[in-house]
Amino acid sequence: MIMTKAFHPYRPTAIAILNGVGRALGWRANLTPDNLIASARKRTGLVDFGEDDFRPALDQLCSSAIQDANMHPFGRWIFRKRLLDMLATRLRVQDLITQHPEILDLPIEPPLVIAGLQRTGTTMLHRLLAADPATRALASWEAVNPMPHPKEEPGNPQWRIKQARTAEKGLKYLAPEFFSIHPVEATAPEEDVLLMEYSFLSQVPQATLHLPLYSAWLSKQDMRPAYAYLKVLLQVLQWQRPGQRWVLKTPAHLENLDVLLAVFPNARIIQTHRDPQRTTASFSSMLAHGFGVFSDQVDAPRIARDWLAINANMVEAAWQVRQQHPQAFMDVSYYDLMKDPMTQVERIYAFAGITLSDEARAAMEASRQVNKQNRHGKHNYTLEEFGLSREEVERSYATYRERFNIPHE
């Protein structure tokens, strides 16, 4: 039997006091969909959401959050605020498109899509490719606020950047160790799964909250509405800040690559690989710290085991799509990327038929100096801390390791 250490979420004194007062007063932020929708309409002064295909997903998410998530009062407030922000954004996006329908005609050139499991070098590679001046990546401040602030001057998003920096500081305050696992920086490239969250069809909620009902429901859904809305948001962002081509990145794409290729034909997908023994331990730690932001009760072994199954299913789903679209994929080893990143960039550009300019090369070299590994501190973790054995992880990924000849680290 594996002995695990209990995971105790970090809780700043001020937040602990706030939670204690909230519990004593019986305060609970309202998470009912009707209240959220009414509040979003009141905040924006807008009523038209356009297509309402998001509503079933919102209903399921709210129901599961109310029933199962066991959030502390402050965590529940954060969650409500995020849902309300997303609904307000949908209203404002619809209003913008009504005024500028030409936005939906903007072409999204075949994007580069980084789709490897978590902790396989995807963040490093994403930031490297995003350094190319000809490349358009989602910035963290855009993920938080895709739409301009009403008082924002065109081309001057300083209000949104300031808001994202405040959110960055807030996360550091609530979970200081999180940044040594995955840096979340206001002006840095961020995962486009955060844009998919605006459809309420994404892995983001289940990566931060205990949502068994929502997770089971999500696993059976047609994800085309999520990717269709992802495209709309990319067009809205491109209308604001043009770019020659997009580079997207999120492990979540692995389970929906067939839908991604249907919405973005000719996308070029880069799948990164690393020893699952290392990625599983690291990601399990990241999940536990993320859950700890919202709840005082974090069952780290259960979370780790749930996501071991999710991730094993994702790489298998990706393999099935690869059999149908082999020309769309290339592989990058984490170890080759760490050893000689620019050689891997050259391979990717050749695969995608892109010329690697001297300007791009220089920008990428400069990015490497800024985005160094462990610059936010070294993160230590073991599988055993999360109730997992090496044998269990190896069984889950045996076929995946063999297919891609992934070495033991």
C-alpha positions in Angstrom: 0.0 0.0 0.0 1.3 3.4 -1.0 1.5 5.9 1.9 0.6 9.4 0.8 1.0 12.7 2.5 -2.1 14.7 3.2 -2.3 17.8 0.9 -2.9 21.0 2.9 -3.7 23.9 0.6 -1.8 27.1 1.3 -4.2 29.7 2.8 -3.1 33.3 3.5 -4.3 34.5 6.9 -6.6 37.2 5.4 -8.4 34.7 3.2 -8.7 32.2 6.0 -10.4 35.0 8.2 -12.6 36.0 5.3 -13.7 32.4 4.8 -14.4 32.0 8.5 -16.6 35.1 8.5 -18.4 33.9 5.3 -19.2 30.5 6.8 -20.3 32.1 10.1 -22.7 34.4 8.2 -23.8 31.6 5.8 -22.7 33.7 2.8 -22.7 31.8 -0.5 -22.2 33.5 -3.9 -25.1 32.7 -6.2 -24.1 30.2 -8.9 -27.5 29.7 -10.5 -27.4 30.2 -14.3 -30.5 32.5 -14.4 -28.9 34.8 -11.8 -25.6 34.8 -13.6 -27.2 35.6 -17.0 -29.3 38.4 -15.5 -26.3 39.8 -13.8 -24.3 39.8 -17.0 -27.0 41.6 -18.9 -27.3 44.2 -16.1 -23.5 44.7 -16.1 -23.2 45.2 -19.8 -26.6 46.7 -20.7 -26.8 44.1 -23.4 -29.3 41.2 -23.8 -28.4 39.3 -27.0 -26.1 36.3 -26.6 -26.7 35.2 -30.2 -26.7 31.5 -30.4 -27.6 30.1 -26.9 -26.0 26.7 -27.5 -23.8 27.5 -24.4 -26.7 27.2 -22.0 -26.8 23.4 -21.5 -23.1 23.5 -20.7 -23.5 26.4 -18.3 -26.4 24.6 -16.6 -24.4 21.4 -16.1 -21.3 23.3 -14.8 -23.3 25.3 -12.3 -25.3 22.3 -11.1 -22.1 20.2 -10.6 -20.3 23.2 -8.9 -23.2 23.7 -6.4 -23.6 20.0 -5.7 -20.0 18.7 -5.6 -17.2 21.3 -5.6 -17.2 22.1 -1.9 -15.7 25.5 -2.4 -14.8 27.8 0.5 -16.7 31.1 0.4 -13.9 33.1 -1.3 -13.4 30.3 -3.8 -17.1 30.3 -4.6 -16.9 34.1 -5.1 -13.9 33.8 -7.5 -15.8 31.1 -9.5 -18.9 33.2 -9.7 -16.9 36.2 -10.9 -15.2 34.2 -13.7 -18.6 32.8 -14.9 -20.0 36.3 -14.9 -17.0 37.7 -16.7 -17.4 35.0 -19.4 -21.1 35.7 -19.9 -20.5 39.4 -20.1 -17.8 38.8 -22.7 -20.2 36.7 -24.8 -22.7 39.5 -24.8 -20.1 42.0 -25.8 -18.7 39.7 -28.5 -22.1 39.4 -30.0 -22.6 43.1 -29.9 -19.3 43.7 -31.7 -20.1 41.1 -34.4 -23.5 42.7 -34.9 -21.8 46.0 -35.6 -18.9 44.5 -37.5 -20.1 41.3 -39.2 -17.0 41.3 -41.4 -15.0 40.0 -38.4 -16.4 36.5 -39.1 -14.9 36.7 -42.6 -11.4 37.1 -41.3 -9.3 34.1 -42.4 -7.5 32.1 -39.8 -4.5 30.8 -41.7 -3.5 27.2 -40.8 -2.3 27.5 -37.3 0.6 25.7 -35.6 -0.9 23.7 -32.7 1.2 22.4 -29.9 -0.7 19.5 -28.4 1.4 17.4 -26.0 0.6 16.2 -22.5 1.2 18.6 -19.6 4.8 19.1 -18.5 6.3 17.9 -21.8 7.9 21.2 -22.8 4.8 22.7 -24.3 5.1 26.1 -22.5 8.7 26.5 -23.5 8.0 25.6 -27.1 4.9 27.8 -27.2 6.8 30.9 -26.0 9.7 30.1 -28.4 7.4 30.0 -31.4 5.4 33.0 -30.3 8.5 35.1 -30.2 8.5 35.2 -34.0 7.2 38.7 -35.0 5.1 37.0 -37.8 3.4 34.7 -35.3 0.2 35.6 -33.4 -0.2 34.0 -30.0 -2.9 34.4 -27.3 -1.6 36.6 -24.6 -2.6 36.0 -21.0 -4.3 39.4 -20.7 -6.3 38.6 -23.8 -7.5 35.3 -22.4 -8.7 37.1 -19.3 -10.4 39.9 -21.3 -10.8 39.2 -25.0 -12.9 42.3 -25.5 -11.6 45.8 -25.2 -12.7 47.8 -22.1 -15.4 50.3 -23.0 -13.1 53.2 -22.3 -10.1 51.6 -24.0 -8.5 53.4 -26.9 -8.1 51.2 -30.0 -4.6 49.6 -30.0 -3.9 50.6 -26.4 -5.0 47.6 -24.2 -3.2 48.9 -21.0 -6.4 48.6 -18.9 -6.6 44.9 -19.7 -2.9 44.3 -19.2 -3.2 46.0 -15.8 -6.2 43.8 -14.9 -4.2 40.7 -15.9 -1.3 41.8 -13.8 -3.6 42.2 -10.8 -4.9 38.6 -11.5 -1.3 37.4 -11.7 -0.5 38.9 -8.3 -3.7 37.5 -6.9 -2.7 34.0 -8.0 0.8 34.4 -6.5 -0.8 35.5 -3.3 -3.3 32.6 -3.2 -0.9 29.9 -4.4 2.7 31.0 -4.4 4.1 27.6 -5.3 2.0 27.4 -8.5 4.4 29.6 -10.4 7.3 27.2 -10.0 5.1 24.6 -11.7 3.4 26.7 -14.4 4.2 30.4 -14.8 1.1 32.5 -15.5 2.3 35.9 -16.6 0.1 38.8 -17.8 1.9 39.5 -21.1 3.2 36.0 -21.9 1.5 33.6 -24.3 -1.2 31.5 -22.7 -3.2 28.3 -23.5 -6.2 28.8 -25.8 -8.2 26.3 -23.7 -8.9 29.5 -21.7 -10.8 30.8 -24.8 -12.7 27.5 -25.1 -13.9 28.1 -21.5 -16.1 30.9 -22.9 -18.3 28.1 -24.4 -18.4 26.4 -21.0 -17.2 23.3 -22.8 -13.6 22.9 -21.6 -11.3 21.0 -19.3 -10.5 24.2 -17.3 -13.3 23.8 -14.6 -12.5 20.1 -13.9 -8.8 21.0 -13.6 -9.5 23.3 -10.7 -12.7 21.9 -9.0 -14.2 18.5 -8.1 -16.9 18.3 -10.7 -17.7 14.6 -11.3 -21.2 15.3 -12.8 -19.9 17.9 -15.2 -16.8 15.9 -16.1 -18.9 12.8 -17.0 -21.3 14.9 -19.0 -18.5 16.7 -20.8 -16.9 13.5 -21.9 -20.0 12.7 -24.0 -20.4 16.0 -25.6 -19.9 17.1 -29.2 -17.1 19.7 -29.0 -17.8 21.4 -32.3 -19.6 24.4 -30.6 -16.5 24.9 -28.4 -14.1 24.9 -31.4 -16.5 27.0 -33.5 -16.6 29.7 -30.7 -12.8 29.4 -30.3 -12.5 30.4 -34.0 -14.9 33.3 -33.4 -12.8 34.6 -30.5 -9.6 34.2 -32.5 -11.2 36.3 -35.3 -12.2 38.9 -32.7 -8.7 39.1 -31.3 -7.2 39.1 -34.8 -9.4 42.0 -35.7 -8.0 43.9 -32.8 -4.4 42.9 -33.2 -3.6 41.3 -36.5 -1.0 38.6 -37.0 0.2 36.5 -39.9 -0.5 33.1 -38.3 -1.6 31.7 -35.0 0.3 29.4 -32.7 -2.1 27.6 -30.4 -1.3 25.4 -27.4 -3.1 23.2 -24.9 -2.9 19.6 -23.9 -6.8 19.6 -24.0 -6.7 19.5 -27.8 -5.4 15.9 -27.7 -8.9 14.5 -27.1 -10.5 16.6 -29.8 -8.1 16.7 -32.7 -10.7 15.5 -35.2 -12.9 18.5 -34.4 -9.9 20.9 -34.4 -9.0 19.7 -37.9 -12.5 20.1 -39.1 -12.7 23.7 -37.8 -9.1 24.6 -38.8 -8.3 22.6 -41.9 -4.6 22.1 -42.7 -3.6 23.0 -39.1 -0.1 21.6 -38.3 0.0 19.8 -35.0 3.2 19.3 -33.0 2.8 16.6 -30.4 5.5 16.7 -27.6 6.6 13.7 -25.6 8.3 13.1 -22.3 8.5 10.2 -19.8 5.0 9.9 -18.3 6.5 9.0 -15.0 7.8 12.6 -14.8 4.8 14.3 -16.4 2.3 12.6 -14.2 4.0 13.5 -10.9 4.5 17.1 -12.0 1.0 17.6 -13.3 -0.6 16.0 -10.2 1.2 18.5 -8.1 0.0 21.4 -10.4 -3.6 20.1 -10.1 -3.5 19.9 -6.3 -2.2 23.5 -6.0 -4.9 24.7 -8.4 -7.7 22.9 -6.5 -6.4 24.4 -3.3 -7.2 27.9 -4.5 -10.9 27.1 -4.4 -11.3 24.5 -1.7 -10.0 23.6 1.8 -10.5 20.0 1.1 -8.2 18.7 -1.7 -8.1 14.9 -2.2 -4.8 14.9 -4.1 -4.7 11.1 -4.7 -8.2 11.1 -6.2 -7.4 14.1 -8.4 -4.2 12.4 -9.6 -5.9 9.1 -10.4 -8.8 10.8 -12.2 -6.4 12.8 -14.4 -4.2 9.8 -15.1 -7.2 8.1 -16.7 -8.2 11.3 -18.6 -4.7 11.8 -20.0 -4.2 8.2 -21.0 -7.5 8.4 -22.9 -6.4 11.7 -24.5 -3.2 10.2 -26.0 -5.2 7.3 -27.3 -7.8 9.6 -28.9 -5.0 11.6 -30.5 -3.5 8.4 -31.9 -6.8 7.5 -33.5 -6.9 10.8 -35.3 -3.3 10.5 -36.4 -4.2 7.4 -38.3 -6.7 9.4 -40.4 -4.6 12.5 -40.8 -0.9 11.5 -40.6 0.2 14.5 -42.7 -1.0 16.9 -40.0 1.3 15.7 -37.3 4.9 15.8 -36.3 6.6 14.8 -33.0 9.0 16.6 -30.7 10.9 14.9 -27.9 11.2 16.9 -24.7 14.8 15.8 -24.4 15.7 17.0 -27.9 13.9 20.3 -27.2 15.9 20.8 -24.0 19.1 19.9 -25.7 18.8 22.0 -28.8 15.6 24.0 -29.0 16.4 25.9 -32.2 17.0 22.6 -34.1 13.5 21.6 -33.2 12.1 25.0 -34.3 13.8 24.5 -37.7 12.1 21.1 -37.9 8.7 22.6 -37.1 9.1 25.4 -39.6 10.2 23.0 -42.3 7.2 20.7 -41.5 4.8 23.7 -41.8 6.4 25.1 -44.9 7.4 28.4 -43.1 10.6 30.3 -43.7 12.5 30.9 -40.5 13.7 34.5 -40.9 16.8 35.9 -39.3 14.5 38.3 -37.4 12.5 35.4 -36.0 15.6 33.5 -35.0 17.0 36.5 -33.2 13.7 37.0 -31.3 13.6 33.4 -30.3 17.1 33.5 -29.0 16.2 36.5 -26.9 13.1 34.7 -25.6 15.3 31.8 -24.5 17.3 34.1 -22.3 14.1 35.4 -20.6 12.1 32.1 -20.3 14.6 29.9 -18.6 13.6 26.7 -16.8 13.1 27.0 -13.1 13.3 30.8 -13.1 10.3 30.8 -10.7 12.0 28.3 -8.4 12.5 24.5 -8.6 9.5 22.3 -8.1 10.0 19.0 -6.3 7.4 16.2 -6.4 7.0 12.4 -6.5 4.3 10.0 -7.7 4.0 8.5 -4.2 2.9 11.8 -2.8 -0.3 11.5 -4.9 -1.0 7.8 -4.2 0.3 6.6 -7.5 2.9 3.8 -8.2 5.3 3.6 -11.1 3.7 0.4 -12.1 0.3 2.0 -12.3 1.5 4.9 -14.4 3.5 2.5 -16.6 0.4 0.3 -17.3 -1.6 3.4 -18.3 1.0 4.6 -20.8 2.7 1.4 -21.9 1.3 1.5 -25.5 1.9 5.3 -25.7 5.5 4.9 -24.6 6.1 2.1 -27.1 4.5 3.9 -30.0 6.7 7.0 -29.6 9.8 5.3 -28.2 9.8 7.5 -25.1 12.8 6.9 -22.8 12.6 6.5 -19.1 13.9 9.7 -17.4 
